Amino acid sequence: MKKWARYLVAVVFLLLVAGLRVWQGAEEVSFEGGHFTCILDLQGHKAGGMNYSVGFNYEMLRHFALAQHCGMEVILAEPEDSISDYLSIDTVDIVVRPWKDGHSPLPSRVLADSSTWVSRDKSVQRAVNRWLANFEHAPEYQDIRERFTPSYEPLKRAASGNSYKYAGPYDALVKKYAAAIGWDWRMLEAVIWQESKFRIEARSPKGAVELMQMMPSTARRYGVDDMLDPEENIRAGADYLRKLGQMFAGRAATQNDLSRFTLAAYNAGEGRVLDCIRFGESLGMPNSTWADIEEIIPWMQLAEPDSITRHGVFKGRETIAYIHRIDTLYRAFCVIAP
């Protein structure tokens, strides 16, 4: 009986291990260099009630990478390229795109946003399909799907007077990094909505990128390796806001004014705000409140580059509107997430 009991224990253990591997979607594949390369071809895609398809798939890919014990490189597709172009590149392992028939060697699974992960490598396609089929039953998947489905629209939500489970898809990260710099997380949430509407794929005509619309050179200076990674981008943006706040800490009359100086510098550059302060000082004008700066800005339209106004003319209307917009959004988020 003892002998059979030992065999039984061994069999049960193996079954449990096998079951765990199935739950994790454990058909692992070896990617060259210890990471896979994925092209996200979803710009403008919106289907299945999913409003943030790019962000949704990025988080799914991150979980897939963890299950495969490897890293990942995710690249946004260029509008002029086709899926056949990407699948012909040896270094591309997976293409994520809106679902269509006939683009993969094996049938590919369709996700909640009507997107699909396609690979020219049959072993990769099998691993992807199996992992997705199992991960869709995991609690993490339900959380991801819930967070990326709402349209969010803070002003419309606030008008209803209701509070919501999620103020945005990245609430946990926003709270973490807002706390690190001593900000109300809802103010940081307002900045992110204003900058990108919570879309990691957001790009400005001037080249600013991702959730917090930082210029790539600034993002790299603050340690961002993956421009699409929401955590890297929010952390770097928060660090940059902290640095700007320190720069104006001795110049602002109140904490509210300091927040506005900081946000104005984030929008227009710290040099423009410093120009306004120095110009006000040179004319004997008050310059320690945001209301003071709003009085100074019209004078900056006549400024010439010199030792006081080093950056020359500053129209400033956009920055004044930006501060007003952030204030409005912050109040809305306070209703949504009291």
C-alpha positions in Angstrom: 0.0 0.0 0.0 2.9 2.4 0.8 4.4 1.6 -2.6 1.2 2.4 -4.4 0.7 5.5 -2.3 4.1 6.8 -3.4 3.2 6.2 -7.1 -0.2 7.9 -6.6 1.5 11.0 -5.0 3.9 11.2 -7.9 1.2 10.9 -10.5 -0.9 13.6 -8.7 2.1 15.9 -8.6 2.8 15.5 -12.3 -0.9 16.1 -13.1 -0.8 19.3 -11.0 2.3 20.5 -12.7 0.9 19.8 -16.1 -2.4 21.5 -15.1 -0.4 24.6 -14.0 1.5 24.7 -17.2 -1.8 24.5 -19.2 -3.3 27.3 -17.1 -0.3 29.5 -17.8 -0.5 28.6 -21.5 2.9 26.9 -21.1 3.8 25.9 -24.6 7.1 27.9 -24.5 9.1 28.8 -27.6 12.6 30.0 -27.8 13.0 33.4 -29.3 16.3 34.5 -30.6 18.2 36.8 -28.3 15.8 36.0 -25.4 13.0 38.3 -26.6 10.4 38.5 -29.2 9.7 41.4 -31.6 6.1 42.5 -32.2 4.6 44.9 -34.6 1.4 46.6 -33.4 -0.7 47.5 -36.4 -3.8 48.8 -34.6 -3.7 52.6 -34.9 -7.3 53.8 -35.1 -8.7 50.3 -34.6 -11.8 50.3 -32.3 -14.1 47.3 -32.3 -15.9 44.9 -29.9 -16.6 47.8 -27.5 -12.8 48.1 -26.8 -11.7 51.7 -26.8 -8.0 51.3 -26.2 -6.9 48.5 -28.4 -3.2 49.4 -28.6 -2.9 49.7 -24.8 -4.9 46.5 -24.3 -2.7 44.5 -26.6 0.5 45.9 -25.1 -0.5 44.7 -21.6 -1.5 41.3 -23.1 1.9 41.0 -24.8 3.6 41.9 -21.5 1.9 39.0 -19.8 2.8 36.7 -22.7 6.4 37.7 -22.3 6.3 36.8 -18.6 4.8 33.4 -19.4 7.5 32.8 -22.0 10.3 34.0 -19.6 11.6 36.4 -22.2 11.7 40.1 -23.0 9.8 41.9 -25.7 10.2 44.7 -28.2 7.0 46.3 -29.4 7.0 48.6 -32.4 4.1 50.7 -33.8 3.4 49.9 -37.5 3.9 52.5 -40.1 0.7 53.4 -42.0 2.1 52.7 -45.4 3.3 49.2 -44.7 1.2 46.0 -44.9 1.1 42.8 -42.9 2.9 40.9 -45.6 5.7 43.3 -45.4 6.1 42.7 -41.7 5.7 38.9 -41.9 8.5 38.8 -44.5 11.0 40.4 -42.0 13.0 37.7 -40.2 13.3 39.7 -37.0 9.5 40.1 -36.6 8.0 37.3 -34.5 4.4 38.5 -34.1 2.1 41.0 -35.8 -1.0 42.3 -33.9 -3.6 43.6 -36.3 -7.4 43.8 -36.8 -8.7 40.3 -37.5 -9.0 39.1 -41.1 -8.8 35.6 -42.6 -5.9 34.3 -44.5 -3.0 36.0 -42.8 -1.5 33.2 -40.7 -0.2 29.7 -41.3 -2.6 28.5 -38.5 -6.0 29.8 -37.5 -5.4 32.7 -35.1 -7.4 33.5 -32.0 -9.6 36.6 -32.1 -9.4 38.8 -29.0 -12.0 40.9 -27.3 -11.1 44.0 -29.4 -11.4 41.9 -32.6 -7.6 41.9 -33.0 -5.5 38.9 -33.7 -1.8 37.9 -33.1 -0.2 36.5 -36.3 3.1 34.7 -36.8 4.7 33.2 -39.8 6.3 30.6 -37.5 3.9 27.7 -36.8 5.4 26.9 -33.4 5.0 30.6 -32.3 1.4 30.7 -33.6 0.5 27.5 -31.7 2.1 28.9 -28.5 0.3 32.2 -28.9 -3.1 30.6 -29.6 -2.7 28.2 -26.6 -1.6 30.9 -24.2 -4.4 33.3 -25.3 -7.0 30.5 -24.9 -5.9 29.9 -21.3 -5.1 33.4 -20.3 -8.7 34.5 -21.2 -9.8 32.5 -18.1 -7.4 34.2 -15.7 -8.4 37.0 -13.3 -5.7 39.2 -14.8 -7.3 39.1 -18.2 -10.7 40.2 -16.8 -9.0 43.2 -15.1 -7.2 44.2 -18.3 -10.4 43.9 -20.3 -12.3 46.0 -17.8 -9.7 48.7 -17.7 -9.4 49.2 -21.4 -13.0 49.1 -22.4 -14.5 52.4 -21.1 -14.2 55.6 -23.2 -13.5 57.5 -20.0 -14.3 61.0 -21.2 -13.9 62.8 -17.8 -16.1 65.8 -18.4 -19.1 63.8 -19.6 -18.6 61.4 -16.6 -18.4 64.3 -14.1 -21.5 65.8 -15.5 -23.4 62.7 -14.4 -22.2 63.2 -10.8 -21.3 59.5 -10.6 -18.1 58.0 -9.3 -16.5 55.1 -11.2 -14.4 52.0 -10.5 -11.7 53.3 -12.9 -10.8 56.9 -13.6 -8.5 55.7 -16.3 -6.8 52.4 -17.5 -3.6 53.2 -15.6 -4.9 54.3 -12.2 -2.5 52.1 -10.2 0.5 53.5 -12.0 -0.7 57.1 -11.7 -1.3 56.7 -7.9 2.1 55.1 -7.5 4.1 57.9 -9.2 1.9 60.8 -8.1 2.6 59.7 -4.5 6.3 59.6 -5.2 6.3 63.3 -6.1 3.7 64.4 -3.6 0.9 65.1 -6.1 -2.8 64.4 -5.9 -3.0 61.5 -8.3 -6.1 63.0 -9.9 -4.0 66.0 -11.0 -1.5 63.7 -12.7 -4.5 61.8 -14.2 -5.7 65.1 -15.6 -2.3 65.8 -17.2 -2.2 62.4 -18.9 -5.8 62.8 -20.2 -5.0 66.2 -21.6 -1.8 65.0 -23.2 -2.8 61.7 -24.7 -6.4 60.7 -23.8 -4.8 57.6 -22.2 -3.5 56.4 -25.5 0.0 55.0 -25.5 0.3 55.4 -29.2 -0.3 59.1 -29.1 2.1 61.2 -31.2 2.2 65.0 -31.5 3.1 66.9 -34.7 6.2 68.1 -32.8 7.3 64.5 -32.0 6.2 64.2 -28.4 5.2 60.6 -27.6 3.1 58.3 -25.5 0.9 58.9 -22.4 2.6 62.1 -21.1 3.7 63.4 -24.5 7.4 63.8 -23.6 9.9 64.5 -26.4 12.0 61.4 -27.0 15.2 63.2 -25.9 13.7 64.2 -22.6 12.2 60.7 -22.1 15.6 59.1 -22.6 17.2 61.6 -20.2 14.8 60.3 -17.6 15.6 56.6 -18.3 12.9 55.6 -20.7 14.0 52.6 -22.9 10.6 51.6 -24.3 8.6 54.6 -25.4 5.4 52.6 -25.4 5.8 51.2 -21.9 3.1 53.0 -19.7 5.0 52.6 -16.5 8.3 54.0 -17.9 6.5 56.9 -19.5 4.5 57.8 -16.4 7.5 57.4 -14.1 9.6 59.6 -16.3 6.9 62.3 -16.7 6.4 62.4 -12.9 10.1 62.7 -12.4 10.2 65.6 -14.9 7.3 67.3 -13.1 9.1 67.0 -9.8 12.2 68.6 -11.3 10.2 71.5 -12.7 8.5 71.9 -9.3 11.8 72.1 -7.5 12.9 74.8 -10.0 10.0 77.1 -9.1 9.6 76.2 -5.4 11.2 79.4 -4.2 9.3 81.6 -6.7 5.7 80.6 -6.3 3.5 82.2 -3.6 1.4 79.2 -2.8 1.3 75.5 -3.5 -1.5 76.0 -6.1 0.7 78.6 -7.8 3.6 76.2 -7.7 1.5 73.6 -9.4 0.5 76.0 -12.2 4.1 77.2 -12.7 5.1 73.6 -13.0 2.4 72.7 -15.5 3.1 75.9 -17.5 6.7 74.8 -17.7 5.7 71.3 -18.7 3.6 72.7 -21.5 5.8 75.6 -22.8 9.2 74.8 -21.3 10.8 76.0 -18.1 12.7 78.7 -20.0 9.5 80.5 -21.1 8.2 80.6 -17.5 11.5 81.9 -16.2 11.5 84.5 -18.9 8.1 85.7 -17.7 9.3 85.9 -14.1 12.5 87.8 -15.0 10.6 90.2 -17.3 8.1 90.9 -14.5 10.9 91.6 -12.1 12.6 94.0 -14.6 9.4 96.0 -14.8 8.7 95.9 -11.1 5.6 93.8 -11.7 4.4 91.1 -9.2 5.5 87.7 -10.4 4.9 85.1 -7.7 1.4 83.9 -8.6 -0.1 82.4 -11.7 -2.4 85.4 -12.0 0.7 87.6 -12.0 2.2 85.5 -14.9 -1.1 85.8 -16.8 -0.7 89.6 -16.5 2.9 89.4 -17.7 2.4 87.1 -20.7 0.8 89.8 -23.0 3.9 91.9 -22.6 6.0 88.9 -23.7 4.7 89.3 -27.2 7.0 92.3 -27.6 10.0 90.6 -26.0 13.4 90.5 -27.8 16.0 87.8 -27.0 18.3 89.3 -24.3 19.7 88.6 -20.9 16.2 88.8 -19.4 13.9 87.3 -22.0 16.3 84.7 -23.3 13.8 82.9 -25.5 12.3 86.0 -27.1 8.6 86.4 -28.0 6.2 84.2 -26.1 2.5 84.5 -27.0 1.4 82.3 -24.2 -2.2 81.9 -25.1 -1.9 78.2 -25.5 -0.3 77.8 -22.1 -2.9 79.9 -20.3 -5.6 77.7 -22.0 -3.6 74.6 -21.0 -3.6 75.5 -17.3 -7.4 76.3 -17.4 -8.0 72.9 -19.1 -6.0 71.0 -16.5 -7.9 72.8 -13.7 -11.2 71.8 -15.3 -10.1 68.2 -15.8 -8.8 68.0 -12.2 -12.2 69.0 -10.9 -13.8 66.5 -13.1 -11.6 63.7 -11.8 -12.3 64.7 -8.2 -16.0 64.0 -9.0 -15.3 60.7 -10.8 -12.9 59.5 -8.1 -13.8 61.3 -4.9 
